[in-house]
């Protein structure tokens, strides 16, 4: 895959299980430390990563606690779109 792409992981955790959300974010903190990921949260429930292994680990963790999606994205600029780039 192109090196300029990024992995995006988004998740949705059940609201009623506060203790499970706390456990998820503690485990996520450990994964971030393991893979050296800092400040790649675009929101509370979306993480943008350059490392596929880290992205898959976050995705699998989130699936244990709720729903999760994993995407590969290639950033585009307006010029790229105007020139027909994909």
C-alpha positions as CSV (number, residue, x, y, z in Angstrom):
1,X,0.0,0.0,0.0
2,X,1.1,3.6,-0.6
3,X,3.3,5.0,2.1
4,X,1.4,8.2,2.2
5,X,-1.8,6.6,3.5
6,X,-3.0,6.4,7.0
7,X,-5.0,3.9,9.0
8,X,-8.2,5.2,10.7
9,X,-9.8,3.3,13.6
10,X,-13.2,4.5,14.9
11,X,-15.2,2.9,17.6
12,X,-18.5,3.1,19.5
13,X,-18.6,1.8,23.1
14,X,-21.9,1.2,25.0
15,X,-22.8,4.2,27.2
16,X,-24.3,2.1,30.0
17,X,-21.1,0.2,30.9
18,X,-18.9,2.9,32.4
19,X,-16.5,0.4,33.9
20,X,-16.0,-1.2,30.5
21,X,-15.2,2.2,28.9
22,X,-12.7,2.9,31.6
23,X,-11.1,-0.6,31.1
24,X,-11.0,0.1,27.3
25,X,-9.2,3.5,27.6
26,X,-6.7,2.0,30.1
27,X,-5.9,-0.8,27.6
28,X,-5.8,1.7,24.8
29,X,-3.3,3.8,26.8
30,X,-1.1,0.6,27.1
31,X,-1.3,0.0,23.3
32,X,-0.4,3.6,22.6
33,X,2.7,3.2,24.8
34,X,3.6,-0.1,23.3
35,X,3.5,1.3,19.7
36,X,4.8,4.7,20.6
37,X,1.7,6.4,19.5
38,X,1.2,10.0,20.8
39,X,-1.4,12.6,20.0
40,X,-3.1,10.7,17.1
41,X,-6.6,11.1,18.4
42,X,-8.8,13.1,16.1
43,X,-11.7,12.8,18.6
44,X,-12.5,10.7,21.6
45,X,-13.4,7.8,19.4
46,X,-11.2,8.1,16.3
47,X,-7.5,7.3,16.0
48,X,-5.3,8.0,13.0
49,X,-2.3,5.8,12.7
50,X,0.6,5.2,10.3
51,X,1.4,1.8,11.6
52,X,-0.8,-1.0,10.3
53,X,0.0,-3.4,13.2
54,X,-0.9,-0.7,15.8
55,X,-4.1,0.1,13.9
56,X,-5.2,-3.6,13.9
57,X,-4.4,-3.9,17.6
58,X,-6.5,-0.9,18.4
59,X,-9.3,-2.2,16.2
60,X,-9.3,-5.6,17.8
61,X,-9.3,-4.0,21.3
62,X,-12.2,-1.8,20.5
63,X,-14.2,-4.8,19.1
64,X,-13.8,-6.5,22.5
65,X,-15.6,-3.6,24.1
66,X,-18.0,-2.5,21.4
67,X,-18.1,-1.8,17.7
68,X,-15.1,-0.7,15.6
69,X,-14.2,0.0,12.0
70,X,-10.8,0.0,10.4
71,X,-10.1,2.1,7.3
72,X,-7.1,2.7,5.0
73,X,-7.2,6.3,3.7
74,X,-5.0,8.2,1.3
75,X,-5.2,11.9,1.9
76,X,-6.3,14.0,-1.0
77,X,-5.9,17.7,-1.7
78,X,-8.3,19.8,-3.8
79,X,-5.6,19.8,-6.5
80,X,-5.4,16.0,-6.5
81,X,-9.1,15.8,-7.0
82,X,-9.1,18.4,-9.8
83,X,-6.4,16.5,-11.6
84,X,-8.3,13.2,-11.4
85,X,-6.0,11.5,-8.9
86,X,-7.3,8.5,-7.0
